Each structure stands twice: as structure tokens, then as C-alpha cells.
Amino acid sequence: MDEQQFRLRCDEAMGDLYKALVKAADKHELEVDENAGALTVEFEDPPAKFVVSPNAPVRQIWVSALTRSFKLDWNAERAAFVLPESGATLKEMMGTVIGTQLGETVQL
């Protein structure tokens, strides 16, 4: 995948995730912000900040959440960025880590 393809796929994935997070913010205790291509999800209780950002040189989306870093690769078969260890898509993985942070089930 060249950089232009990565950017297009990444923009689409990040846009879809942003829309899902905004909907989730109506139901759950979190705030979502988009700035310079990165998304932040902030929590008040317990306090935390998750960051989702593209990493063009390695063609991945990186997520900093729950005191660790998750690196998602493009999966052509699923047409989605996927976490290799679990097979979860970006939205599925974010729902899981947000749910873990809040102590409740969150589906994006």
C-alpha cells in the first residue's frame, strides 16, 4: 500500500471512528476531540486520555490507551485496520478499551 492509499483508508477509518465516538459520548462519560488528524478520548472518572493517530511511515494506526500502545495494520480481506493479536477492528478495539476504562460494555 502506498502512502496515498494509506491516507485515504486512514482518513475513512478515522472519520468513521470519530462519528462512532461522538455517538458513544452521548451515552457514556467521555469526551472526544479531533485535532490535526489525531483523535483524543478523555475520561473524568477515573481520569484518562486515549489517543488514536495515524503513523504513515509504517502504514499503521496507533492507539495509546490503558497504559499501552496498540498498533493496527490494514487488513485487505476485512477492508479495515485490525489489531494483529486479537483480530479486532479499530472500532471493536476502541469499544473494548473504552469499556474497560469505564467498567461497562461499550459498542461502537
N, C-alpha and C positions, 0 to 999 in steps of 0.2 A: 504494500500500500504506500503510495507516495504521500507527500505532505499535504497536497491539495485534497486528496481523498480523505486523509485523516481529519483535516479541518472540517470538511463537510459532515462526516459521520459524527465527529465530536460535537460540533455545533448542534446537530439534531438531537443527539443523546442528552447533551446538557440542557437544551431547551425543553425537552420532554421531562427531564428530571425536575427542572425548575417549576414547571407547571404542576407536577405532582406534589412537590414540596409545599407550594403555596396552598393547594387544597388541604394538605395534611396540617398545615399551620392553623387552619380554621377549626380543626378537631382536637389538636394536640398542643401542648405547651412548648412551642418552638417558634423561632423567627428565622426567616430566610432572606438572604440578600445576594444579589449578583453584582460583581464588580470586576471589571477587566477580564472577563471570561471565566472567572472562578466563582463558585457558589459557596456561601457560608451558611451553616445552620447553627443557631445559637440556642442554648437552653439556660433557663434560670435556676431550676431546682431539680437535680443538682446542676451547678454551673458547668457548662462545657461548650466547646466550639468545634464543629466539624468543618473541614474544608475539602471541597471537590474541585480539582483543577486538571486541565489537560497538560500532558507532557509531550509536546510534539517531537522532540529528538528521538524518543524511544517509542512513539506512537501508542501511548497508554493514557488512561485517565487514572489519576492518583487521588486517593481519598485518605485524609488524615482524620481518624475517628477512634474513640475508645483507646487512646494512648498507643495506637499503632498505625502503620501505613498499609493501605491496600492498593495493589496495582492491577488494574483491569486491562485486558487485551481485547482487541477486536476479534470477534468470532464470526466468520463469514457465514457459516451454516445457520447460526441463530440471528444474524444481522443485528448484533448487539455487542456492547462492551461487557465482558464476562470476567469474573474473578476465577482464575485457573484452579485454585484449591477446592472451591465448592461448586463451580459451575453456575453460580448466581449471577444474574444480570446486574447492571448498575442500579436500577430501581429496586430490584429484590434485595440486593446487599444493603442499600441505604435504608430500606424499610426495616431490615433486621437490626442494623446498628442503632438506628433511632429508637426502635422498640426496646432494645437492650438498655439504652440510656434512660428512657422514660419508665421502664419496668412495665410495659404494656405492649400489646400487639399493634404494630403499625404496618399497614399495607399501602404501598404507593402505586 
